[in-house]
Amino acid sequence: MPTPLFDPAFLKKLETLSLRSRRPLRTGVRGERRSRTLGRGMEFADYRSYQSGDDYRHIDWSIYSRLDRLFVRLFSEDEEVNVHLLLDTSPSMVWGAPRKLDYAVQIAAAIGYVALANWDRVGAAAFGSRLQSLLPLQRSRSHIFRLFRFLGALPGPPQDASSLRQVMREYTHRTKRRGLLVIISDLLYPDGYEEGLALARYHRFDPFVVQVLSEDEITPTVRGDARLVDCETGQTLDVSVDAPALEAYTQGRDAYFRDLEAFCLRHEIDYIRTTTSIPVEDLILRYMRLGGLLQ
């Protein structure tokens, strides 16, 4: 299926993949996905310890007789997943060469294509300080054309600073179907990322965060006297970039990444960081498999 975003060879590779969610996501509609759920399924998958409320019919009494502990059987079952693609279009996302936003669009298109090829529902939203545009969830392979058109016609960056907290408040109230929530952003929010991501978990979404940065945000190339401009707020700062300043930046950057990774781990949020120097094909076919989103 040729598209302006990808060549046919890459699309064929995408069709061999499927989404992998760490937690079972019940939608009540069967698709082509196999996920581990408790109940009568297509194929035995695994055991886990009995929990209060589990159906006693799925207890394995032969294990109980040997170990004197209760275990229930899990089965693989075909199940559809709702996939929500949230794309940050704030001013900081137009930075870099290539632009972080262009890179993020390709990520969203690839994930959406994989999901729709497996008959999952896919929706998308663009956001800055608030939700800017919304593509409702839909389950059909022809929906990929609507998704690609949506991604190809994103609104321009808002004039005010982005806020994940405000966006998640809006999105969780407007969207009734819970599911996998893929947030593609640089996470450079003046009011932080913590409350927005915590809201997603509180409202029973299954978040997967893809942080997109440019290479010069990781390793700055500017030297000497410079005036820095905050893309989000427009504030300026006159600095002298020397070895001590670069060392301080490196320490601050590393502390930020450690805090972000620890926050995501603590809240059971899957997280992957990438830069625009990594080819999108490598990110999707290799690193997102390692990161647990795709299989």
C-alpha positions as CSV (number, residue, x, y, z in Angstrom):
1,M,0.0,0.0,0.0
2,P,2.2,3.0,-1.2
3,T,1.9,6.1,0.9
4,P,3.8,9.5,0.9
5,L,5.2,8.6,4.3
6,F,6.9,5.2,3.6
7,D,8.0,3.1,0.7
8,P,6.2,-0.2,0.0
9,A,9.2,-2.3,1.2
10,F,9.0,-0.8,4.7
11,L,5.2,-1.2,4.8
12,K,5.6,-4.9,4.0
13,K,8.0,-5.2,7.0
14,L,5.5,-3.3,9.2
15,E,2.8,-5.9,8.2
16,T,4.8,-8.6,9.9
17,L,4.6,-6.8,13.3
18,S,1.9,-6.5,16.0
19,L,1.5,-4.4,19.1
20,R,2.4,-6.0,22.4
21,S,0.8,-4.6,25.6
22,R,2.1,-5.5,29.0
23,R,-1.3,-5.6,30.5
24,P,-4.4,-7.3,29.0
25,L,-6.7,-4.7,27.5
26,R,-10.3,-6.0,27.3
27,T,-12.5,-4.3,24.6
28,G,-15.1,-7.0,24.1
29,V,-14.3,-7.4,20.4
30,R,-12.1,-10.0,19.0
31,G,-9.4,-9.2,16.5
32,E,-6.3,-10.9,15.2
33,R,-4.2,-10.2,18.3
34,R,-3.2,-12.9,20.9
35,S,-3.0,-11.7,24.5
36,R,-2.9,-13.5,27.8
37,T,-6.2,-13.3,29.6
38,L,-7.9,-15.3,32.3
39,G,-10.6,-17.4,30.9
40,R,-11.5,-19.9,28.2
41,G,-9.3,-19.1,25.3
42,M,-7.8,-20.5,22.2
43,E,-4.6,-21.9,23.6
44,F,-3.0,-22.5,27.0
45,A,-0.3,-19.8,27.6
46,D,0.9,-19.8,31.3
47,Y,0.1,-20.0,35.0
48,R,-0.2,-17.3,37.7
49,S,-1.0,-17.4,41.4
50,Y,-4.7,-17.4,42.3
51,Q,-6.1,-14.0,43.2
52,S,-9.3,-13.2,45.1
53,G,-12.1,-13.0,42.6
54,D,-10.6,-15.4,40.0
55,D,-12.9,-18.0,38.6
56,Y,-12.3,-21.3,40.5
57,R,-13.0,-23.3,37.3
58,H,-9.5,-22.2,36.1
59,I,-7.6,-23.4,39.1
60,D,-5.1,-26.2,38.3
61,W,-5.8,-28.7,41.0
62,S,-3.0,-31.0,39.9
63,I,-0.5,-28.2,40.8
64,Y,-2.3,-27.6,44.1
65,S,-1.9,-31.3,45.0
66,R,1.9,-31.1,44.5
67,L,2.7,-27.6,45.8
68,D,-0.2,-26.9,48.2
69,R,-0.6,-23.5,46.4
70,L,-3.4,-22.3,44.1
71,F,-2.6,-21.4,40.5
72,V,-4.9,-20.5,37.6
73,R,-4.4,-21.2,34.0
74,L,-4.0,-18.4,31.5
75,F,-5.0,-18.8,27.8
76,S,-4.1,-16.9,24.6
77,E,-7.1,-15.2,23.3
78,D,-7.7,-13.1,20.2
79,E,-8.5,-9.6,21.4
80,E,-8.8,-6.1,19.8
81,V,-6.9,-3.2,21.3
82,N,-7.8,0.5,21.2
83,V,-4.7,2.4,20.2
84,H,-4.5,6.2,21.0
85,L,-1.7,8.1,19.2
86,L,-1.0,11.5,20.9
87,L,1.4,13.7,18.9
88,D,3.1,16.8,20.4
89,T,3.0,19.7,17.9
90,S,4.2,22.3,20.4
91,P,6.9,25.0,19.3
92,S,9.8,22.9,20.6
93,M,8.9,20.1,18.3
94,V,9.7,22.1,15.2
95,W,13.3,22.3,16.3
96,G,16.2,20.4,14.7
97,A,17.2,19.0,11.4
98,P,15.3,16.9,10.7
99,R,12.5,18.5,12.7
100,K,11.4,16.5,15.7
101,L,7.8,16.9,14.6
102,D,8.5,15.3,11.2
103,Y,10.2,12.4,12.8
104,A,7.3,12.0,15.3
105,V,4.8,11.9,12.5
106,Q,6.6,9.0,10.9
107,I,6.6,7.1,14.2
108,A,2.9,7.7,14.7
109,A,2.2,6.6,11.1
110,A,4.2,3.4,11.5
111,I,2.6,2.4,14.8
112,G,-0.9,3.2,13.4
113,Y,-0.2,1.1,10.3
114,V,0.9,-1.9,12.4
115,A,-2.2,-1.6,14.6
116,L,-4.7,-1.3,11.8
117,A,-3.0,-4.2,9.9
118,N,-3.9,-6.3,13.0
119,W,-7.5,-5.0,13.1
120,D,-7.0,-2.9,16.2
121,R,-8.9,0.4,16.6
122,V,-6.7,3.5,16.1
123,G,-7.3,7.1,16.9
124,A,-5.0,10.1,16.9
125,A,-4.7,13.6,18.4
126,A,-2.4,16.5,18.0
127,F,-1.7,18.8,21.0
128,G,0.2,21.8,22.3
129,S,-1.2,23.6,25.2
130,R,-4.6,22.0,24.5
131,L,-5.9,19.4,22.1
132,Q,-5.7,20.9,18.6
133,S,-7.2,18.2,16.4
134,L,-8.7,14.8,16.9
135,L,-9.1,11.7,14.7
136,P,-11.7,9.3,16.3
137,L,-11.0,5.7,17.0
138,Q,-11.9,3.4,14.1
139,R,-11.2,-0.2,13.1
140,S,-10.7,-0.8,9.4
141,R,-7.7,-1.1,7.1
142,S,-9.0,1.7,5.0
143,H,-8.7,3.9,8.1
144,I,-4.9,4.1,7.4
145,F,-5.6,6.6,4.6
146,R,-7.6,8.8,7.0
147,L,-4.7,8.5,9.6
148,F,-2.1,9.4,7.0
149,R,-4.1,12.4,5.8
150,F,-4.6,13.5,9.4
151,L,-0.9,13.3,10.1
152,G,-0.1,15.1,6.9
153,A,-2.3,18.1,7.7
154,L,-1.4,18.8,11.3
155,P,-2.1,22.3,12.6
156,G,0.8,24.7,13.1
157,P,2.5,25.0,16.5
158,P,0.4,26.9,19.1
159,Q,1.7,30.3,20.3
160,D,1.6,29.4,24.0
161,A,3.6,26.8,25.9
162,S,2.6,23.1,25.8
163,S,1.0,21.4,28.8
164,L,0.7,17.7,29.0
165,R,-1.3,18.0,32.2
166,Q,-4.0,20.1,30.5
167,V,-4.1,17.9,27.4
168,M,-4.5,14.7,29.5
169,R,-7.4,16.3,31.4
170,E,-9.1,17.0,28.1
171,Y,-8.4,13.7,26.4
172,T,-9.3,11.5,29.3
173,H,-12.7,13.2,29.6
174,R,-13.4,13.2,25.8
175,T,-12.3,9.6,25.2
176,K,-14.5,6.9,26.7
177,R,-12.6,3.9,25.3
178,R,-9.5,3.1,27.3
179,G,-6.5,1.3,25.8
180,L,-2.9,1.7,24.7
181,L,-1.9,5.4,24.8
182,V,1.2,6.2,22.7
183,I,2.5,9.7,23.6
184,I,5.1,10.9,21.1
185,S,6.8,14.1,22.4
186,D,10.0,15.7,23.5
187,L,8.5,16.0,27.0
188,L,9.9,19.5,27.3
189,Y,6.9,21.0,29.1
190,P,7.3,24.1,31.3
191,D,4.9,22.6,33.9
192,G,6.5,19.2,33.8
193,Y,5.4,15.7,32.6
194,E,4.6,14.1,35.9
195,E,1.0,15.1,36.4
196,G,0.0,14.4,32.8
197,L,1.4,10.9,32.8
198,A,0.0,10.1,36.2
199,L,-3.5,11.2,34.9
200,A,-3.2,8.7,32.0
201,R,-2.5,5.9,34.5
202,Y,-5.2,7.1,36.9
203,H,-7.8,6.9,34.0
204,R,-6.8,3.4,33.2
205,F,-4.9,4.0,30.0
206,D,-1.8,1.9,29.3
207,P,0.8,4.6,28.4
208,F,3.8,4.1,26.2
209,V,6.0,7.2,25.9
210,V,8.3,7.8,23.0
211,Q,10.6,10.8,23.8
212,V,11.9,12.4,20.6
213,L,15.0,14.7,20.9
214,S,17.4,16.2,18.4
215,E,21.0,15.3,18.7
216,D,22.1,18.8,19.7
217,E,19.8,18.7,22.6
218,I,21.7,15.7,23.8
219,T,25.1,17.1,23.0
220,P,25.1,20.9,22.3
221,T,27.4,22.2,19.6
222,V,27.1,25.9,20.5
223,R,30.2,27.5,22.0
224,G,31.2,30.9,23.3
225,D,28.8,33.8,24.0
226,A,25.2,33.0,22.9
227,R,21.6,34.1,23.4
228,L,19.4,31.1,24.0
229,V,15.6,31.3,23.2
230,D,13.1,29.0,24.9
231,C,10.9,27.6,22.1
232,E,8.0,27.1,24.4
233,T,7.9,30.3,26.4
234,G,9.9,32.8,24.2
235,Q,12.2,33.7,27.1
236,T,15.8,34.5,26.4
237,L,19.0,33.8,28.3
238,D,22.4,35.2,27.6
239,V,25.1,32.6,28.3
240,S,28.8,31.9,27.9
241,V,29.1,28.3,26.8
242,D,32.5,27.0,28.1
243,A,33.7,23.7,29.5
244,P,32.2,24.2,33.0
245,A,28.8,25.2,31.5
246,L,28.8,22.1,29.2
247,E,29.6,19.9,32.2
248,A,26.8,21.5,34.2
249,Y,24.4,20.9,31.2
250,T,25.5,17.3,31.0
251,Q,24.9,16.7,34.7
252,G,21.5,18.3,34.5
253,R,20.6,16.3,31.4
254,D,21.6,13.0,33.0
255,A,19.7,13.8,36.2
256,Y,16.6,14.7,34.1
257,F,16.8,11.3,32.3
258,R,17.2,9.4,35.5
259,D,14.2,11.1,37.1
260,L,12.1,10.5,34.0
261,E,13.0,6.8,33.8
262,A,12.4,6.3,37.6
263,F,9.0,8.0,37.3
264,C,7.9,5.8,34.4
265,L,9.1,2.7,36.2
266,R,7.4,3.6,39.4
267,H,4.1,4.3,37.6
268,E,4.4,1.2,35.2
269,I,4.7,3.4,32.1
270,D,6.7,2.0,29.2
271,Y,9.3,4.5,28.0
272,I,11.8,4.8,25.1
273,R,14.0,7.6,24.2
274,T,15.3,8.3,20.7
275,T,17.0,11.1,18.6
276,T,16.2,12.1,15.1
277,S,19.6,10.8,14.1
278,I,18.3,7.2,14.4
279,P,16.6,6.1,11.2
280,V,12.8,5.6,11.8
281,E,13.0,2.2,10.2
282,D,15.7,1.1,12.8
283,L,13.7,2.6,15.6
284,I,10.5,0.7,14.7
285,L,11.9,-2.6,13.6
286,R,14.6,-2.9,16.2
287,Y,14.4,-0.6,19.2
288,M,10.6,-0.7,19.7
289,R,10.8,-4.5,19.7
290,L,13.4,-4.2,22.4
291,G,11.3,-1.6,24.2
292,G,8.3,-3.9,24.3
293,L,5.8,-2.0,22.2
294,L,6.1,-4.2,19.1
295,Q,6.7,-7.9,18.4
